[in-house]
Amino acid sequence: MTRTTATPLIVLAGVGVVFGFLVEVAMVSGGRASIIPPVTLAVSLVAVAIILIALSWPIRRSTTGRATRRIDPFRAMRVAALAKASSHAGSLVAGATVGILLFVLTRPILPALGSLWLVIASIVGSVALVVAALVAEWFCTVPKDDDDDAAPGGAPSHT
C-alpha cells in the first residue's frame, strides 16, 4: 500500500465542494430548508481523529524501537488502511461542508450566526480528521532498513 498523496485528497475535496453546493441549491430550489450540519458531526470527526491517533501510537513506538512488545503486522496494516480511508472521507466531508458554507455565504440573506459556526466547526473537524489520518498513516510506516536497498557487496537487490 502506498502512502496517501495530495492529489486524491484535493480531487475528493473538489468533488465534495461541488456536491455540497449543488445539494444545497436543489434543497432550497425545491422549497426545503438548507442543510446545516449538526454539532455532533464536528464532535464525531474529532473523536475519530483522536481514536485514530490512539490506535497508531503503539505502532509508532514499535517501529521506532521504544516499545518492548512487538506489534502484529496485520494490526498495523489495518490501522494504516483505516488511516487512508479516514483521510479520504475527511477530505470529502471537508469539501462538502465548504460547499455548504459557500452556498450559505452567497445567499442574499445570511442565516443566523449559530448556523455559520456549525458549518465552520464541521470544516474544522473534517480537516482535523484528515491531518490525524495522515499522521497516523505516517506512524504506521516502517523505517527503511539498510538491507532493503542493497544486497551484500553493495549490488542492488532484485528479490
C-alpha positions in Angstrom: 0.0 0.0 0.0 1.4 3.4 -0.9 1.2 6.5 1.2 -1.6 8.9 0.6 -0.7 11.8 -1.8 -2.3 15.2 -2.0 -3.9 14.5 -5.4 -6.8 12.2 -4.4 -7.4 14.4 -1.3 -7.7 17.5 -3.4 -9.9 15.8 -6.0 -12.2 14.4 -3.3 -12.4 17.9 -1.7 -13.3 19.4 -5.0 -16.0 16.8 -5.6 -17.3 17.5 -2.1 -17.5 21.2 -2.7 -19.5 20.8 -5.9 -21.7 18.1 -4.3 -22.4 20.2 -1.2 -23.2 23.3 -3.1 -25.5 21.5 -5.6 -27.4 19.7 -2.9 -28.0 23.0 -1.1 -29.2 24.6 -4.4 -31.5 21.6 -5.0 -32.9 21.7 -1.5 -33.7 25.4 -1.5 -35.0 25.3 -5.1 -37.4 22.6 -4.0 -38.7 24.7 -1.2 -37.0 22.8 1.6 -34.7 24.1 4.2 -31.0 24.2 3.6 -28.8 21.6 5.3 -26.8 22.7 8.3 -24.6 20.1 9.8 -25.3 19.3 13.4 -22.7 19.9 16.1 -22.4 16.1 16.6 -20.8 15.9 13.1 -17.9 18.0 14.2 -17.6 16.2 17.5 -17.7 12.8 15.8 -15.0 13.8 13.3 -12.7 15.0 16.1 -13.4 11.9 18.1 -12.5 9.6 15.2 -9.3 11.7 14.7 -8.3 11.1 18.4 -9.1 7.4 18.2 -7.0 7.1 15.0 -4.0 8.7 16.7 -4.5 6.5 19.8 -4.6 3.3 17.6 -1.5 4.3 15.7 0.7 5.5 18.6 1.7 2.0 19.8 2.7 1.1 16.2 4.9 4.2 16.0 6.5 3.2 19.3 7.2 -0.3 18.0 8.6 0.9 14.7 11.0 3.4 16.4 12.2 0.7 18.9 10.8 2.3 22.0 8.3 -0.4 22.7 9.1 -3.7 24.5 6.3 -5.6 22.8 6.1 -6.4 19.1 3.1 -5.2 17.2 1.2 -7.6 15.0 1.8 -6.6 11.3 -1.8 -7.2 10.4 -2.9 -4.8 13.1 -0.5 -2.2 11.7 -1.9 -2.8 8.2 -5.5 -2.4 9.4 -4.7 0.8 11.1 -2.9 2.1 8.1 -5.9 1.2 5.9 -8.2 2.9 8.3 -6.0 6.0 8.2 -6.1 6.1 4.5 -9.9 5.7 4.4 -10.3 8.4 7.0 -8.2 10.8 5.1 -10.3 10.3 2.0 -13.6 10.5 3.9 -12.4 13.6 5.8 -11.4 15.3 2.6 -14.8 14.6 1.1 -16.7 15.8 4.1 -14.4 18.9 4.3 -15.3 19.7 0.7 -19.0 19.1 1.2 -19.1 21.4 4.2 -17.1 24.1 2.3 -19.7 23.8 -0.5 -22.4 24.3 2.1 -20.5 27.3 3.5 -20.2 28.8 0.0 -23.9 28.4 -0.6 -24.8 30.0 2.7 -22.4 32.9 2.2 -23.7 33.6 -1.4 -27.3 34.0 -0.2 -28.8 37.5 -0.1 -29.9 36.9 3.5 -27.3 35.3 5.8 -28.6 32.7 8.3 -28.1 33.0 12.0 -24.6 33.2 13.3 -25.1 29.8 15.1 -25.7 28.1 11.7 -22.4 29.5 10.3 -20.5 28.3 13.4 -21.9 24.8 12.9 -20.7 24.7 9.3 -17.3 26.1 10.3 -17.0 23.6 13.1 -17.7 20.8 10.7 -15.0 22.1 8.4 -12.5 22.3 11.2 -13.4 18.8 12.4 -13.0 17.2 9.0 -9.7 19.0 8.4 -8.6 17.7 11.8 -9.6 14.2 10.7 -7.5 14.5 7.5 -4.5 15.7 9.4 -4.8 13.0 12.1 -5.2 10.3 9.4 -2.1 11.4 7.6 -0.2 11.5 10.8 -1.5 8.0 11.7 -0.5 6.7 8.3 3.0 8.1 8.8 3.1 6.4 12.3 2.4 3.1 10.6 5.2 3.4 8.1 8.1 1.1 8.8 11.5 2.8 8.6 13.7 1.7 5.7 16.5 -0.7 6.6 19.9 -0.5 5.1 19.4 -4.1 3.8 16.3 -3.0 1.8 18.3 -1.2 -0.9 21.4 -3.3 -1.4 22.3 -6.9 -1.3 25.6 -8.0 0.2 28.5 -6.5 -1.7 26.7 -3.2 -2.5 24.8 -4.6 -5.5 21.1 -3.6 -5.7 18.8 -6.3 -4.6 16.3 -7.7 -7.2 14.3 -10.0 -5.0 
